[in-house]
Amino acid sequence: MTPSDAAGLKALDRDHYLHPFTDFKALGDEGSRLITAADGIYIEDDGGRRFLDAMAGLWCVNLGYGRQELVDAASRQLQQLPYYNSFFKTTNPPAAELAETLCGLAPDHINRVFFTGSGSEANDTALRMVRRYWALEGQPEKQWIIGRDNAYHGSTVAGMSLGGMAPMQAQGGPCVPGITHIRQPYWFDEGRDMSPEAFGKVCADALEARIQALGPDKVAAFIAEPVQGAGGAIIPPESYWPAIKEVLSRHDILLVVDEVICGFGRLGEWFGSVHYDLAPDLMSVAKGLSSGYLPIGGVLVGDRVARTLIDDGGEFHHGFTYSGHPTCAAVALENLRLMAAEGVVEQVRRVTGPYLAKHWKALERHPLIGEARSLGLIGALEIVADKAAGTHFDKTLKAGETCREICFEFGLVMRSVGDTMIISPPLVITEAQIDELIALATAALDETARRLQARGATISATKETPT
Ligand SMILES: *Cc1c(COP(=O)(O)O)cnc(C)c1O
């Protein structure tokens, strides 16, 4: 692409394109990055600069870019039957096959799926399903859904209501009624005055307390990600999920697990629910389902809820034009076939996940890093001003944002959530590429430390070096 072509496109973008999660005015002033090509785990901009995409696009390009098999699957289906709907007692071959394949991968008690176009629509669907379920069970007063602070469940009105992101809820409300949030299991930021084990139980106690406050017979469901992604790659203490499960089952409250990021291998199992043994009633999926090549999502429905919706429900007045979209389903099906054939999930569990864990953890030796955590192929770095105290820099220094911009300068895409740097690379990343990722991240952290010091920040790196 010539520089003048690129400049022309950036002008069109500035004048007409309102980007998601963006300060429109600031982007207009600064201009956008123009990404024009990609291959494997690398993306390329208009100037031909390559970046190691440690975010897999937006947590989704799990098989990496440039997979001809996915292109071919889309192309074949576009020629055969590009689109047809699933309303009015119709179906299409890829949607039916994908439904069966997904249920085959899911835990045994999950045998039905409702397709959507996205993760947000999946969570909207889950919300409607759980309330419908309790109404059909003769307990219509079981309405409350409990989510968690700082959770992300999408950006539709129901998605942002289920999520716990304060800046989102401050705009375009009021939120959907009957949704409340408890504290998140974010040990590094909120629990370091106790052991992770104790903190996990404190978080489950918060669930118990909220249920008691609402009345156990008024609570329909709890919704959570196995590991919070957009919130900052927050890996709960080992004690957390068993304690949460115990509370939910004691009060007969449904568990909705948002698998939009953790599903399809991210944690080294087909679902995060398998890693943590969650036995969810419903699971929302999207993103990695098609490796992001085409938009598709869904809700996997466990037998308990499915039986009631099917046997007692009559018509479920809900669905989307693109539910079971044949071309999206064909790509998802091929994506899952390739993942199974290439043993991608086992590779994450046995090889690349442990390899990343070992080398990522070593970044805790860096003067800026208070904690380096990972599970499977999701990871986070906590940038701190004071290693011993684990305190972050003053917000005005914008340490995380600075680091993210430096990563781009160095040829690495790493995301910042406040002063937490996060990665979620394509699941096909090799050990050698993990070495490259870590070398780039280390160089970026060194440069971040230099720039923060140049701005007058003090860095107190007195904590003992872990061995
Ligand atoms: C991305 C995401 C969603 C929303 O998915 P969309 O396809 O963007 O609507 C929901 N939940 C989680 C955990 C996500 O990461």
The ligand as an ORCA input file, in Angstrom:
! r2SCAN-3c Opt
* xyz 0 1
  C     -15.940    -10.372     24.149
  C     -16.734    -10.888     25.248
  C     -18.128    -10.859     25.220
  C     -18.902    -10.174     24.140
  O     -18.732    -10.772     22.903
  P     -19.096     -9.935     21.578
  O     -18.936    -10.948     20.486
  O     -18.128     -8.790     21.502
  O     -20.487     -9.461     21.719
  C     -18.817    -11.446     26.262
  N     -18.167    -12.035     27.265
  C     -16.831    -12.083     27.332
  C     -16.181    -12.770     28.477
  C     -16.069    -11.495     26.330
  O     -14.745    -11.499     26.404
*
